[in-house]
């Protein structure tokens, strides 16, 4: 369990979000956008090799054979 200061910070942030619905979005949006861009770049780089494509299948727990075939190429 985390300490009380962590819980206190979460409570302060929740209060801020409730009281400032527009302000908090402007503060968080650049961070979230950068996370999405980084993730997309990471997956794009993984698709460049067969080993990377296999890793995507593993990471995303992909079970659909059509998707697997599209990533690995039909043989």
Gaussian input, Z-matrix of N, CA and C with variables (Angstrom, degrees):
# hf/3-21g

backbone

0 1
 N
 C     1     B1
 C     2     B2     1     A1
 N     3     B3     2     A2     1     D1
 C     4     B4     3     A3     2     D2
 C     5     B5     4     A4     3     D3
 N     6     B6     5     A5     4     D4
 C     7     B7     6     A6     5     D5
 C     8     B8     7     A7     6     D6
 N     9     B9     8     A8     7     D7
 C    10    B10     9     A9     8     D8
 C    11    B11    10    A10     9     D9
 N    12    B12    11    A11    10    D10
 C    13    B13    12    A12    11    D11
 C    14    B14    13    A13    12    D12
 N    15    B15    14    A14    13    D13
 C    16    B16    15    A15    14    D14
 C    17    B17    16    A16    15    D15
 N    18    B18    17    A17    16    D16
 C    19    B19    18    A18    17    D17
 C    20    B20    19    A19    18    D18
 N    21    B21    20    A20    19    D19
 C    22    B22    21    A21    20    D20
 C    23    B23    22    A22    21    D21
 N    24    B24    23    A23    22    D22
 C    25    B25    24    A24    23    D23
 C    26    B26    25    A25    24    D24
 N    27    B27    26    A26    25    D25
 C    28    B28    27    A27    26    D26
 C    29    B29    28    A28    27    D27
 N    30    B30    29    A29    28    D28
 C    31    B31    30    A30    29    D29
 C    32    B32    31    A31    30    D30
 N    33    B33    32    A32    31    D31
 C    34    B34    33    A33    32    D32
 C    35    B35    34    A34    33    D33
 N    36    B36    35    A35    34    D34
 C    37    B37    36    A36    35    D35
 C    38    B38    37    A37    36    D36
 N    39    B39    38    A38    37    D37
 C    40    B40    39    A39    38    D38
 C    41    B41    40    A40    39    D39
 N    42    B42    41    A41    40    D40
 C    43    B43    42    A42    41    D41
 C    44    B44    43    A43    42    D42
 N    45    B45    44    A44    43    D43
 C    46    B46    45    A45    44    D44
 C    47    B47    46    A46    45    D45
 N    48    B48    47    A47    46    D46
 C    49    B49    48    A48    47    D47
 C    50    B50    49    A49    48    D48
 N    51    B51    50    A50    49    D49
 C    52    B52    51    A51    50    D50
 C    53    B53    52    A52    51    D51
 N    54    B54    53    A53    52    D52
 C    55    B55    54    A54    53    D53
 C    56    B56    55    A55    54    D54
 N    57    B57    56    A56    55    D55
 C    58    B58    57    A57    56    D56
 C    59    B59    58    A58    57    D57
 N    60    B60    59    A59    58    D58
 C    61    B61    60    A60    59    D59
 C    62    B62    61    A61    60    D60
 N    63    B63    62    A62    61    D61
 C    64    B64    63    A63    62    D62
 C    65    B65    64    A64    63    D63
 N    66    B66    65    A65    64    D64
 C    67    B67    66    A66    65    D65
 C    68    B68    67    A67    66    D66
 N    69    B69    68    A68    67    D67
 C    70    B70    69    A69    68    D68
 C    71    B71    70    A70    69    D69
 N    72    B72    71    A71    70    D70
 C    73    B73    72    A72    71    D71
 C    74    B74    73    A73    72    D72
 N    75    B75    74    A74    73    D73
 C    76    B76    75    A75    74    D74
 C    77    B77    76    A76    75    D75
 N    78    B78    77    A77    76    D76
 C    79    B79    78    A78    77    D77
 C    80    B80    79    A79    78    D78
 N    81    B81    80    A80    79    D79
 C    82    B82    81    A81    80    D80
 C    83    B83    82    A82    81    D81
 N    84    B84    83    A83    82    D82
 C    85    B85    84    A84    83    D83
 C    86    B86    85    A85    84    D84
 N    87    B87    86    A86    85    D85
 C    88    B88    87    A87    86    D86
 C    89    B89    88    A88    87    D87
 N    90    B90    89    A89    88    D88
 C    91    B91    90    A90    89    D89
 C    92    B92    91    A91    90    D90
 N    93    B93    92    A92    91    D91
 C    94    B94    93    A93    92    D92
 C    95    B95    94    A94    93    D93
 N    96    B96    95    A95    94    D94
 C    97    B97    96    A96    95    D95
 C    98    B98    97    A97    96    D96
 N    99    B99    98    A98    97    D97
 C   100   B100    99    A99    98    D98
 C   101   B101   100   A100    99    D99
 N   102   B102   101   A101   100   D100
 C   103   B103   102   A102   101   D101
 C   104   B104   103   A103   102   D102
 N   105   B105   104   A104   103   D103
 C   106   B106   105   A105   104   D104
 C   107   B107   106   A106   105   D105
 N   108   B108   107   A107   106   D106
 C   109   B109   108   A108   107   D107
 C   110   B110   109   A109   108   D108
 N   111   B111   110   A110   109   D109
 C   112   B112   111   A111   110   D110
 C   113   B113   112   A112   111   D111
 N   114   B114   113   A113   112   D112
 C   115   B115   114   A114   113   D113
 C   116   B116   115   A115   114   D114
 N   117   B117   116   A116   115   D115
 C   118   B118   117   A117   116   D116
 C   119   B119   118   A118   117   D117
 N   120   B120   119   A119   118   D118
 C   121   B121   120   A120   119   D119
 C   122   B122   121   A121   120   D120
 N   123   B123   122   A122   121   D121
 C   124   B124   123   A123   122   D122
 C   125   B125   124   A124   123   D123
 N   126   B126   125   A125   124   D124
 C   127   B127   126   A126   125   D125
 C   128   B128   127   A127   126   D126
 N   129   B129   128   A128   127   D127
 C   130   B130   129   A129   128   D128
 C   131   B131   130   A130   129   D129
 N   132   B132   131   A131   130   D130
 C   133   B133   132   A132   131   D131
 C   134   B134   133   A133   132   D132
 N   135   B135   134   A134   133   D133
 C   136   B136   135   A135   134   D134
 C   137   B137   136   A136   135   D135
 N   138   B138   137   A137   136   D136
 C   139   B139   138   A138   137   D137
 C   140   B140   139   A139   138   D138
 N   141   B141   140   A140   139   D139
 C   142   B142   141   A141   140   D140
 C   143   B143   142   A142   141   D141
 N   144   B144   143   A143   142   D142
 C   145   B145   144   A144   143   D143
 C   146   B146   145   A145   144   D144
 N   147   B147   146   A146   145   D145
 C   148   B148   147   A147   146   D146
 C   149   B149   148   A148   147   D147
 N   150   B150   149   A149   148   D148
 C   151   B151   150   A150   149   D149
 C   152   B152   151   A151   150   D150
 N   153   B153   152   A152   151   D151
 C   154   B154   153   A153   152   D152
 C   155   B155   154   A154   153   D153
 N   156   B156   155   A155   154   D154
 C   157   B157   156   A156   155   D155
 C   158   B158   157   A157   156   D156
 N   159   B159   158   A158   157   D157
 C   160   B160   159   A159   158   D158
 C   161   B161   160   A160   159   D159
 N   162   B162   161   A161   160   D160
 C   163   B163   162   A162   161   D161
 C   164   B164   163   A163   162   D162
 N   165   B165   164   A164   163   D163
 C   166   B166   165   A165   164   D164
 C   167   B167   166   A166   165   D165
 N   168   B168   167   A167   166   D166
 C   169   B169   168   A168   167   D167
 C   170   B170   169   A169   168   D168
 N   171   B171   170   A170   169   D169
 C   172   B172   171   A171   170   D170
 C   173   B173   172   A172   171   D171
 N   174   B174   173   A173   172   D172
 C   175   B175   174   A174   173   D173
 C   176   B176   175   A175   174   D174
 N   177   B177   176   A176   175   D175
 C   178   B178   177   A177   176   D176
 C   179   B179   178   A178   177   D177
 N   180   B180   179   A179   178   D178
 C   181   B181   180   A180   179   D179
 C   182   B182   181   A181   180   D180
 N   183   B183   182   A182   181   D181
 C   184   B184   183   A183   182   D182
 C   185   B185   184   A184   183   D183
 N   186   B186   185   A185   184   D184
 C   187   B187   186   A186   185   D185
 C   188   B188   187   A187   186   D186
 N   189   B189   188   A188   187   D187
 C   190   B190   189   A189   188   D188
 C   191   B191   190   A190   189   D189
 N   192   B192   191   A191   190   D190
 C   193   B193   192   A192   191   D191
 C   194   B194   193   A193   192   D192
 N   195   B195   194   A194   193   D193
 C   196   B196   195   A195   194   D194
 C   197   B197   196   A196   195   D195
 N   198   B198   197   A197   196   D196
 C   199   B199   198   A198   197   D197
 C   200   B200   199   A199   198   D198
 N   201   B201   200   A200   199   D199
 C   202   B202   201   A201   200   D200
 C   203   B203   202   A202   201   D201
 N   204   B204   203   A203   202   D202
 C   205   B205   204   A204   203   D203
 C   206   B206   205   A205   204   D204
 N   207   B207   206   A206   205   D205
 C   208   B208   207   A207   206   D206
 C   209   B209   208   A208   207   D207
 N   210   B210   209   A209   208   D208
 C   211   B211   210   A210   209   D209
 C   212   B212   211   A211   210   D210
 N   213   B213   212   A212   211   D211
 C   214   B214   213   A213   212   D212
 C   215   B215   214   A214   213   D213
 N   216   B216   215   A215   214   D214
 C   217   B217   216   A216   215   D215
 C   218   B218   217   A217   216   D216
 N   219   B219   218   A218   217   D217
 C   220   B220   219   A219   218   D218
 C   221   B221   220   A220   219   D219
 N   222   B222   221   A221   220   D220
 C   223   B223   222   A222   221   D221
 C   224   B224   223   A223   222   D222

   B1=1.4533
   B2=1.5293
   B3=1.2930
   B4=1.4651
   B5=1.5226
   B6=1.3103
   B7=1.4650
   B8=1.5357
   B9=1.3189
   B10=1.4640
   B11=1.5213
   B12=1.3328
   B13=1.4612
   B14=1.5274
   B15=1.3205
   B16=1.4679
   B17=1.5243
   B18=1.3067
   B19=1.4679
   B20=1.5265
   B21=1.3059
   B22=1.4606
   B23=1.5304
   B24=1.3137
   B25=1.4678
   B26=1.5286
   B27=1.3103
   B28=1.4723
   B29=1.5265
   B30=1.3190
   B31=1.4677
   B32=1.5289
   B33=1.3427
   B34=1.4692
   B35=1.5239
   B36=1.3362
   B37=1.4648
   B38=1.5304
   B39=1.3349
   B40=1.4636
   B41=1.5267
   B42=1.3092
   B43=1.4687
   B44=1.5266
   B45=1.3323
   B46=1.4655
   B47=1.5308
   B48=1.3213
   B49=1.4709
   B50=1.5239
   B51=1.3294
   B52=1.4702
   B53=1.5184
   B54=1.3267
   B55=1.4584
   B56=1.5298
   B57=1.3183
   B58=1.4658
   B59=1.5273
   B60=1.3333
   B61=1.4738
   B62=1.5312
   B63=1.3233
   B64=1.4651
   B65=1.5281
   B66=1.3186
   B67=1.4676
   B68=1.5198
   B69=1.3348
   B70=1.4596
   B71=1.5223
   B72=1.3333
   B73=1.4683
   B74=1.5178
   B75=1.3331
   B76=1.4679
   B77=1.5281
   B78=1.3273
   B79=1.4608
   B80=1.5304
   B81=1.3202
   B82=1.4640
   B83=1.5257
   B84=1.3358
   B85=1.4653
   B86=1.5362
   B87=1.3282
   B88=1.4762
   B89=1.5327
   B90=1.3179
   B91=1.4625
   B92=1.5283
   B93=1.3324
   B94=1.4660
   B95=1.5302
   B96=1.3192
   B97=1.4680
   B98=1.5237
   B99=1.3242
   B100=1.4665
   B101=1.5217
   B102=1.3299
   B103=1.4598
   B104=1.5290
   B105=1.3125
   B106=1.4676
   B107=1.5247
   B108=1.3201
   B109=1.4665
   B110=1.5248
   B111=1.3218
   B112=1.4663
   B113=1.5245
   B114=1.3169
   B115=1.4641
   B116=1.5257
   B117=1.3186
   B118=1.4760
   B119=1.5246
   B120=1.3182
   B121=1.4703
   B122=1.5324
   B123=1.3218
   B124=1.4586
   B125=1.5307
   B126=1.3395
   B127=1.4663
   B128=1.5260
   B129=1.3277
   B130=1.4651
   B131=1.5245
   B132=1.3286
   B133=1.4657
   B134=1.5257
   B135=1.3271
   B136=1.4701
   B137=1.5269
   B138=1.3241
   B139=1.4708
   B140=1.5232
   B141=1.3182
   B142=1.4590
   B143=1.5298
   B144=1.3370
   B145=1.4634
   B146=1.5256
   B147=1.3107
   B148=1.4638
   B149=1.5302
   B150=1.3306
   B151=1.4660
   B152=1.5283
   B153=1.3196
   B154=1.4593
   B155=1.5149
   B156=1.3420
   B157=1.4697
   B158=1.5227
   B159=1.3234
   B160=1.4721
   B161=1.5283
   B162=1.3125
   B163=1.4665
   B164=1.5351
   B165=1.3350
   B166=1.4666
   B167=1.5213
   B168=1.3252
   B169=1.4639
   B170=1.5233
   B171=1.3178
   B172=1.4633
   B173=1.5325
   B174=1.3275
   B175=1.4677
   B176=1.5260
   B177=1.3268
   B178=1.4606
   B179=1.5297
   B180=1.3312
   B181=1.4662
   B182=1.5364
   B183=1.3162
   B184=1.4606
   B185=1.5191
   B186=1.3253
   B187=1.4669
   B188=1.5267
   B189=1.3300
   B190=1.4540
   B191=1.5316
   B192=1.3295
   B193=1.4708
   B194=1.5217
   B195=1.3268
   B196=1.4675
   B197=1.5247
   B198=1.3113
   B199=1.4609
   B200=1.5253
   B201=1.3324
   B202=1.4704
   B203=1.5189
   B204=1.3330
   B205=1.4612
   B206=1.5305
   B207=1.3252
   B208=1.4748
   B209=1.5274
   B210=1.3214
   B211=1.4677
   B212=1.5287
   B213=1.3153
   B214=1.4648
   B215=1.5249
   B216=1.3173
   B217=1.4549
   B218=1.5248
   B219=1.3040
   B220=1.4764
   B221=1.5184
   B222=1.3166
   B223=1.4668
   B224=1.4923
   A1=109.15
   A2=115.74
   A3=119.81
   A4=110.09
   A5=114.69
   A6=118.50
   A7=112.00
   A8=115.26
   A9=121.81
   A10=112.33
   A11=117.69
   A12=119.16
   A13=110.84
   A14=116.70
   A15=120.22
   A16=110.05
   A17=116.71
   A18=121.06
   A19=110.28
   A20=116.48
   A21=121.00
   A22=110.65
   A23=116.91
   A24=121.36
   A25=110.54
   A26=117.26
   A27=120.98
   A28=110.15
   A29=116.46
   A30=120.55
   A31=111.32
   A32=117.19
   A33=120.51
   A34=110.64
   A35=116.68
   A36=120.22
   A37=110.44
   A38=117.68
   A39=120.90
   A40=110.76
   A41=116.80
   A42=120.90
   A43=109.98
   A44=116.90
   A45=121.20
   A46=110.81
   A47=116.53
   A48=121.12
   A49=110.14
   A50=116.45
   A51=120.24
   A52=112.03
   A53=116.39
   A54=120.49
   A55=113.44
   A56=118.14
   A57=122.58
   A58=110.94
   A59=116.74
   A60=118.94
   A61=114.84
   A62=118.40
   A63=119.99
   A64=112.71
   A65=116.94
   A66=120.68
   A67=112.89
   A68=117.45
   A69=119.13
   A70=110.82
   A71=116.75
   A72=119.22
   A73=111.03
   A74=116.33
   A75=120.03
   A76=111.11
   A77=117.09
   A78=120.33
   A79=112.13
   A80=117.07
   A81=121.34
   A82=112.61
   A83=117.46
   A84=121.43
   A85=114.13
   A86=120.02
   A87=118.28
   A88=112.56
   A89=116.54
   A90=120.14
   A91=110.60
   A92=116.71
   A93=120.31
   A94=110.85
   A95=116.40
   A96=119.79
   A97=111.08
   A98=116.97
   A99=119.42
   A100=111.41
   A101=117.77
   A102=121.17
   A103=110.71
   A104=116.35
   A105=121.09
   A106=110.39
   A107=117.13
   A108=121.27
   A109=110.53
   A110=117.12
   A111=121.66
   A112=110.70
   A113=117.02
   A114=121.01
   A115=111.08
   A116=116.57
   A117=120.19
   A118=111.19
   A119=115.98
   A120=120.59
   A121=110.70
   A122=116.05
   A123=121.83
   A124=110.46
   A125=116.60
   A126=119.56
   A127=111.69
   A128=117.38
   A129=119.79
   A130=110.22
   A131=116.74
   A132=120.48
   A133=110.99
   A134=117.27
   A135=120.00
   A136=111.78
   A137=117.47
   A138=119.44
   A139=113.07
   A140=117.70
   A141=120.96
   A142=113.63
   A143=117.14
   A144=119.64
   A145=110.07
   A146=116.23
   A147=119.86
   A148=110.88
   A149=115.68
   A150=119.05
   A151=110.94
   A152=115.76
   A153=120.93
   A154=111.83
   A155=116.12
   A156=120.00
   A157=110.90
   A158=116.83
   A159=120.18
   A160=110.18
   A161=116.44
   A162=120.71
   A163=110.25
   A164=117.46
   A165=120.57
   A166=110.07
   A167=116.52
   A168=121.16
   A169=109.91
   A170=115.77
   A171=120.64
   A172=111.51
   A173=116.82
   A174=121.14
   A175=112.46
   A176=115.63
   A177=120.36
   A178=112.45
   A179=115.45
   A180=121.67
   A181=111.02
   A182=115.03
   A183=121.51
   A184=109.36
   A185=115.76
   A186=122.00
   A187=112.35
   A188=116.76
   A189=121.95
   A190=109.64
   A191=116.31
   A192=121.41
   A193=113.29
   A194=117.31
   A195=119.65
   A196=110.91
   A197=116.58
   A198=120.05
   A199=110.15
   A200=116.15
   A201=120.19
   A202=110.20
   A203=116.80
   A204=120.77
   A205=111.18
   A206=116.69
   A207=118.92
   A208=111.05
   A209=116.86
   A210=119.92
   A211=111.83
   A212=116.38
   A213=120.17
   A214=112.99
   A215=117.03
   A216=121.12
   A217=110.10
   A218=115.66
   A219=120.65
   A220=109.36
   A221=115.60
   A222=120.18
   A223=110.80
   D1=138.62
   D2=178.71
   D3=-76.43
   D4=164.90
   D5=-177.32
   D6=-77.06
   D7=173.30
   D8=-175.98
   D9=-65.34
   D10=-29.27
   D11=-179.54
   D12=-66.33
   D13=-33.62
   D14=177.39
   D15=-65.84
   D16=-47.83
   D17=178.54
   D18=-61.39
   D19=-39.49
   D20=178.93
   D21=-62.65
   D22=-41.57
   D23=178.54
   D24=-63.98
   D25=-41.90
   D26=178.11
   D27=-61.59
   D28=-43.43
   D29=179.54
   D30=-64.01
   D31=-40.96
   D32=177.75
   D33=-64.01
   D34=-41.67
   D35=179.76
   D36=-65.48
   D37=-42.90
   D38=178.72
   D39=-60.80
   D40=-41.55
   D41=178.32
   D42=-64.20
   D43=-43.53
   D44=178.99
   D45=-60.70
   D46=-43.68
   D47=-179.69
   D48=-61.70
   D49=-44.85
   D50=-179.68
   D51=-64.36
   D52=-39.07
   D53=-175.76
   D54=-85.53
   D55=-16.48
   D56=-176.89
   D57=-136.01
   D58=65.72
   D59=-173.29
   D60=-60.24
   D61=-27.49
   D62=179.89
   D63=-90.46
   D64=-37.19
   D65=-177.00
   D66=-65.06
   D67=-43.11
   D68=-174.89
   D69=-66.14
   D70=-34.00
   D71=179.77
   D72=-63.26
   D73=-40.31
   D74=179.55
   D75=-65.16
   D76=-31.27
   D77=179.38
   D78=-75.73
   D79=-34.47
   D80=-174.12
   D81=-90.73
   D82=-28.85
   D83=-174.17
   D84=-54.34
   D85=-47.62
   D86=179.97
   D87=-59.70
   D88=-39.33
   D89=178.88
   D90=-65.13
   D91=-47.56
   D92=-178.95
   D93=-63.35
   D94=-42.24
   D95=178.12
   D96=-59.51
   D97=-42.49
   D98=-179.55
   D99=-66.77
   D100=-34.32
   D101=177.35
   D102=-65.19
   D103=-42.26
   D104=179.20
   D105=-65.28
   D106=-44.68
   D107=179.27
   D108=-61.37
   D109=-44.55
   D110=179.26
   D111=-62.30
   D112=-42.58
   D113=179.52
   D114=-63.32
   D115=-45.73
   D116=179.34
   D117=-61.67
   D118=-40.96
   D119=178.73
   D120=-63.72
   D121=-41.88
   D122=179.00
   D123=-59.81
   D124=-50.18
   D125=-179.52
   D126=-66.24
   D127=-36.99
   D128=177.77
   D129=-61.51
   D130=-42.25
   D131=178.10
   D132=-64.77
   D133=-37.61
   D134=178.75
   D135=-63.79
   D136=-32.10
   D137=-177.39
   D138=-71.13
   D139=-8.33
   D140=-175.61
   D141=-74.29
   D142=-18.44
   D143=179.13
   D144=-129.86
   D145=157.68
   D146=177.99
   D147=-63.15
   D148=-39.84
   D149=178.28
   D150=-61.39
   D151=-39.22
   D152=178.03
   D153=-65.00
   D154=-42.25
   D155=178.24
   D156=-64.46
   D157=-37.89
   D158=175.95
   D159=-64.35
   D160=-37.68
   D161=178.97
   D162=-65.04
   D163=-38.48
   D164=176.81
   D165=-60.66
   D166=-45.02
   D167=179.10
   D168=-58.68
   D169=-42.79
   D170=179.63
   D171=-68.28
   D172=-48.91
   D173=-177.34
   D174=-62.28
   D175=-40.95
   D176=-177.07
   D177=-88.79
   D178=-1.80
   D179=180.00
   D180=53.88
   D181=48.05
   D182=-177.31
   D183=-77.53
   D184=127.45
   D185=-179.72
   D186=-114.60
   D187=-17.31
   D188=-176.56
   D189=-70.32
   D190=117.69
   D191=-176.37
   D192=-61.40
   D193=-34.67
   D194=179.53
   D195=-65.93
   D196=-39.89
   D197=178.38
   D198=-68.60
   D199=-41.53
   D200=178.37
   D201=-61.21
   D202=-44.90
   D203=178.90
   D204=-62.93
   D205=-38.27
   D206=-179.97
   D207=-67.94
   D208=-32.39
   D209=177.78
   D210=-76.04
   D211=-40.74
   D212=-174.71
   D213=-94.80
   D214=-15.83
   D215=-177.47
   D216=87.55
   D217=132.49
   D218=179.88
   D219=-65.19
   D220=140.02
   D221=-178.82
   D222=-114.82

